Amino acid sequence: MKTDSIFYRLFKELPSIFFELIGDSSQTADDYEFSSVEIKQTAFRIDGVFLPVQGEDNPIYFVEVQFQTDEEIYLRLFSEVSLYIRQNKPKNPWQGIVIYPSRIIDTADINHYKEFFQSGRVNVIYLDELGETTSLPVGIATIKLIIEDENTAIVSARDLIARTQQQINSESQQRQLLELIETILVYKFPQMNRKEIEEMFGLSDLKQTKVYQEGLEEGKEEGMQQARIESIPRLLKLGLNIEQIAQGLDLDLEEVKRQVENQNQ
């Protein structure tokens, strides 16, 4: 299963799940922006970074997802963090979060970094030790579904789909969770195509409802809006001014100005 891409999508679309996973309030996600960060002039790329939107008290969270044994994971993690701090000089404190499917995968030596683990600067999460899927919050249960075997995954997924529809009030968040659950199932059952998955778990009927279709269109529009915003720096480099960019991308002029100001900070 392509766990890296699933975790990236999960934390990008539903960052509240990450903060639930580390025992914090899901509302904390409102203060953060999640992205993958490449360290300049090196071959390093950090799986995911939660950067505080504002303020200097909230920690930066460096996230590594590791589903295979890697004797150098901590060597790489601390090198990446040190280089990031050197290059960006943030005033915020930092914390590292390493996610494993199980403790048996965590084989790397921590002899040079014991103090980081003892102080809580770095925390390790083992998904198979989170508890029973049915007793976990919906978001964390979605993460746990990734490591379920095929037999238990069928039962867990059906229960999780029902709980998502019953317990998640936000239509957009409900749709995102259901799509993530479906994606996990597609990877978990490679012998089945997406249509068969939808029929097996009752998702095909759900997708035909007016509420789901309206949410899907809304999500597409939000994605297009984000793509326009992300293209602003490239257009600036090409020599276009703010007014030209706003007109060309069909964006509000004040929105373009705000994005440019944020990039220059």
C-alpha positions in Angstrom: 0.0 0.0 0.0 1.3 3.5 -0.8 1.2 4.7 2.8 3.1 7.9 2.2 0.6 9.3 -0.2 -2.3 8.2 1.9 -0.9 9.8 5.1 0.0 13.0 3.2 -3.5 13.3 1.8 -5.1 12.5 5.2 -3.1 15.1 7.0 -3.4 17.6 4.2 -7.2 17.3 3.9 -8.0 16.5 7.5 -5.2 17.9 9.7 -7.5 17.6 12.8 -6.8 13.8 12.8 -3.1 14.4 13.3 -3.7 16.4 16.5 -6.2 13.9 17.8 -3.5 11.2 17.2 -1.0 13.0 19.3 -3.5 13.6 22.1 -4.2 17.3 21.3 -7.5 19.0 20.5 -8.7 18.7 16.9 -9.3 22.5 17.0 -5.5 23.0 17.1 -5.5 22.2 13.4 -6.9 25.7 12.8 -3.6 27.2 13.8 -1.5 25.1 11.4 -0.7 24.6 7.8 0.5 21.1 6.6 3.0 20.5 3.7 5.9 18.4 2.6 9.1 20.3 2.9 12.3 19.9 0.8 15.5 21.0 2.3 17.4 23.2 -0.1 20.6 22.0 -1.7 20.2 18.5 -0.2 18.5 15.3 -1.1 16.3 15.5 2.1 12.6 15.8 2.0 10.6 15.7 5.2 7.4 13.6 4.9 5.2 16.3 6.5 5.5 19.5 8.5 2.8 21.2 10.4 3.8 24.9 10.5 2.1 27.3 12.9 0.0 29.9 11.0 1.0 32.6 13.4 2.7 33.1 16.8 6.0 31.8 18.2 4.7 29.6 21.0 3.1 26.8 19.0 5.6 24.1 18.1 6.5 23.0 14.5 5.7 19.3 14.1 8.0 17.3 11.9 6.2 14.0 10.9 7.8 10.9 9.6 5.7 7.8 8.5 7.8 4.6 8.4 6.2 1.3 7.4 9.5 -0.6 6.7 12.5 -1.1 8.9 15.1 1.7 8.4 18.2 1.7 10.5 18.9 5.3 9.6 15.5 6.9 10.1 16.5 8.8 13.3 19.8 9.9 11.8 17.9 11.2 8.8 15.2 12.8 10.9 17.5 14.8 13.1 19.7 15.8 10.1 16.6 17.1 8.3 15.3 19.0 11.4 18.7 20.6 12.0 19.1 21.6 8.4 15.5 23.0 8.3 16.2 25.1 11.4 19.5 26.3 10.0 18.0 27.4 6.7 14.7 28.8 8.0 15.7 30.0 11.5 12.2 29.7 13.0 11.6 31.1 16.5 9.0 28.3 17.3 10.0 25.2 19.2 9.8 21.9 17.4 8.6 18.4 18.0 9.1 15.2 16.0 6.4 12.6 15.5 7.3 9.2 14.0 4.5 6.8 13.0 5.0 3.1 12.7 2.5 0.3 12.0 3.9 -1.7 14.9 6.8 -1.6 17.4 8.6 -4.4 15.6 9.4 -2.1 12.7 11.1 0.4 15.0 14.6 -1.1 14.9 16.8 2.0 14.5 19.4 2.8 17.2 18.6 5.9 19.4 21.8 5.9 21.3 22.9 9.4 20.1 19.4 10.8 20.5 18.1 9.4 23.8 17.5 12.8 25.3 15.1 13.8 22.6 12.9 10.8 23.4 13.2 11.0 27.1 12.2 14.7 27.1 9.2 14.2 24.8 10.8 16.3 22.1 10.3 13.2 19.8 7.3 10.9 20.2 6.7 7.6 18.5 3.3 6.2 17.7 2.6 2.5 17.0 -0.7 2.2 15.1 -1.4 -1.4 16.3 -1.3 -0.1 19.9 -4.0 2.5 19.5 -6.8 0.2 20.7 -9.8 -1.4 19.1 -10.9 0.4 15.9 -14.5 0.5 17.0 -13.6 2.3 20.2 -11.4 5.0 18.6 -12.6 8.4 17.3 -13.6 8.2 13.6 -10.4 10.0 12.4 -8.0 7.8 14.3 -10.0 4.7 13.3 -9.4 5.7 9.7 -5.7 5.7 10.2 -5.9 2.3 12.0 -7.8 0.9 9.0 -4.5 1.2 7.0 -2.9 -1.7 9.0 -6.0 -3.9 9.4 -5.7 -7.3 7.6 -8.2 -8.1 4.9 -10.6 -10.1 7.1 -10.9 -7.5 9.9 -10.7 -4.6 7.4 -14.1 -5.5 5.8 -15.9 -5.4 9.2 -14.0 -2.3 10.4 -14.6 -0.4 7.1 -18.3 -1.0 7.2 -18.5 0.1 10.8 -16.3 3.1 10.1 -18.5 4.2 7.1 -21.6 4.0 9.2 -20.0 5.9 12.0 -18.8 8.6 9.6 -22.3 9.1 8.3 -23.8 9.2 11.8 -21.1 11.1 13.8 -19.5 13.6 11.4 -21.8 16.6 11.0 -19.7 18.6 8.5 -20.7 17.4 5.0 -17.4 18.3 3.5 -15.4 16.5 6.2 -17.8 13.5 5.9 -17.2 13.3 2.2 -13.4 13.6 2.6 -13.3 10.8 5.2 -15.5 8.5 3.1 -13.2 9.1 0.0 -10.1 8.4 2.1 -11.7 5.2 3.5 -12.5 4.2 -0.1 -8.9 4.9 -1.2 -7.5 2.8 1.6 -9.8 -0.1 0.6 -8.7 0.1 -3.0 -5.1 -0.3 -2.0 -6.0 -3.0 0.5 -8.0 -5.1 -2.0 -6.0 -4.8 -5.2 -7.9 -7.6 -6.8 -11.1 -5.4 -6.8 -11.7 -2.3 -8.8 -13.1 0.9 -7.4 -16.6 0.2 -8.6 -16.6 -3.2 -6.9 -15.4 -1.6 -3.7 -18.2 1.0 -3.8 -20.8 -1.7 -4.3 -19.3 -4.0 -1.6 -19.3 -1.3 1.1 -22.5 0.6 0.0 -20.7 3.6 -1.2 -22.2 3.6 -4.7 -25.7 4.5 -3.5 -24.2 7.2 -1.2 -22.4 8.9 -4.0 -25.7 9.3 -5.9 -27.3 11.4 -3.2 -27.8 15.1 -3.8 -25.8 16.1 -0.7 -22.8 14.1 -1.8 -22.9 15.4 -5.4 -23.2 19.0 -4.2 -20.3 18.5 -1.8 -18.2 16.9 -4.6 -18.8 20.0 -6.8 -17.9 22.3 -3.9 -14.7 20.3 -3.3 -13.7 20.6 -6.9 -14.2 24.4 -6.8 -12.1 24.6 -3.6 -9.4 22.6 -5.3 -9.4 24.9 -8.4 -9.2 27.9 -6.1 -6.2 26.5 -4.3 -4.5 25.7 -7.6 -5.0 29.3 -8.7 -3.5 30.6 -5.5 -0.5 28.3 -5.7 0.3 29.5 -9.2 0.7 33.1 -8.1 4.5 32.9 -7.3 5.2 31.4 -10.7 3.4 34.2 -12.5 5.2 36.8 -10.4 8.5 35.3 -11.5 7.4 35.6 -15.1 7.0 39.3 -14.6 3.3 39.7 -14.3 2.0 42.4 -11.9 -0.6 41.8 -9.2 -3.4 43.3 -11.4 -2.6 41.0 -14.3 -2.4 38.0 -12.1 -5.8 38.7 -10.5 -7.4 39.2 -13.9 -5.8 36.2 -15.5 -6.6 33.8 -12.6 -10.1 35.3 -12.0 -9.1 36.1 -8.4 -10.1 39.0 -6.2 -7.3 41.6 -6.3 -7.1 41.9 -2.5 -6.7 38.1 -2.3 -3.7 38.2 -4.6 -2.2 41.1 -2.7 -2.6 39.1 0.6 -1.0 36.0 -0.9 2.0 38.1 -2.2 2.4 39.8 1.2 2.4 36.4 3.0 5.1 35.0 0.7 7.3 38.1 1.3 7.1 37.7 5.1 
